Amino acid sequence: MHRNSIARLSWCALGISLGIAFALYLVAPPASPFLLASLGGSAIFLFGMTRAPAAQPRALFGGHLGCALIGILCYQLFGDELWVYALAQVLALCYMLLTKTVHPPAGANPLIMIHSHAGIAGLWQPVLVGVLGLTLLAAAWSRLYPGLARYPVAWMDRSPPTTFWGGWGD
């Protein structure tokens, strides 16, 4: 591995550790960092796949907030039966594909919100506060190392860029 590659990898690794620690610090999870498990996947996108459409703010915020809301509403309307978890995942997939806000880590949010019996306040704390904290740190961090792609690359990139439900190349 080239010396520059090792330095860039080290920079990304240090950034992700600071990013997830900062997000956890901001939301101060009352019981468990499990409430922010989906942010771990988001951090991979922000610090390791900065240019991916799924890492851009449209998908990041749209995916997290939309999927969390779906989980909250499903729990509030139907409880936490097994079928509710399945329904919430179906709705989350359809929502992200139709709005082109696919951010795979956000797909965990409906399950997390139902499992934690979240209320509407869960959209603010921990979801929005956690995503915003992670985003701000990623944006600042990406500007400190010469030659790295600056985050965000494109605020409104659609994810996926084209419609390819269930396959590739449609």
Long-range contacts (C-beta under 8 A, 24 or more apart in sequence): 8-145, 8-147, 8-148, 11-145, 11-148, 12-47, 12-48, 15-47, 15-137, 15-138, 15-141, 15-142, 16-43, 16-44, 16-46, 16-47, 16-48, 18-137, 18-141, 19-43, 19-46, 19-47, 19-134, 19-137, 19-138, 19-141, 20-134, 22-133, 22-134, 22-137, 23-130, 23-131, 23-133, 23-134, 23-137, 24-130, 25-133, 26-129, 26-130, 26-133, 27-125, 27-126, 27-129, 27-130, 27-133, 29-126, 34-112, 35-112, 35-116, 35-126, 36-126, 36-130, 37-108, 37-112, 38-64, 38-105, 38-106, 38-107, 38-108, 38-109, 38-112, 39-105, 39-130, 39-131, 39-134, 40-105, 41-104, 41-105, 41-108, 42-103, 42-105, 42-106, 42-131, 42-134, 43-134, 43-138, 44-105, 45-103, 45-105, 46-134, 46-135, 46-138, 46-151, 47-138, 47-141, 50-138, 50-142, 50-148, 50-149, 50-150, 50-151, 50-153, 51-149, 51-153, 52-159, 53-154, 53-157, 53-158, 53-159, 53-160, 53-161, 54-102, 54-103, 54-104, 54-159, 55-103, 55-151, 55-152, 55-153, 56-152, 56-153, 56-154, 56-155, 56-156, 56-157, 56-159, 57-135, 57-152, 57-155, 57-156, 58-100, 58-101, 58-155, 58-156, 58-157, 58-158, 58-159, 59-96, 59-100, 59-101, 59-102, 59-103, 59-157, 59-158, 59-159, 60-103, 60-106, 60-131, 60-135, 61-131, 61-135, 62-96, 62-99, 62-101, 62-103, 63-96, 63-101, 63-102, 63-103, 63-105, 63-106, 63-107, 63-159, 64-103, 64-105, 64-106, 64-109, 64-127, 64-128, 64-131, 65-123, 65-127, 65-128, 65-131, 66-92, 66-95, 66-96, 66-99, 66-101, 66-106, 67-92, 67-95, 67-96, 67-106, 67-107, 67-108, 67-109, 67-110, 68-106, 68-109, 68-110, 68-112, 68-113, 68-118, 68-122, 68-123, 68-127, 69-123, 70-95, 70-109, 70-110, 70-113, 71-109, 71-110, 71-111, 71-112, 71-113, 71-114, 71-118, 72-113, 72-118, 72-119, 72-120, 72-122, 72-123, 74-110, 74-113, 74-114, 75-113, 75-114, 75-117, 75-118, 76-119, 76-120, 80-114, 80-115, 80-117, 84-114, 85-110, 85-111, 85-114, 88-113, 88-114, 97-160, 97-163, 97-165, 100-158, 100-159, 100-160, 100-161, 101-159, 102-159, 102-160, 103-159
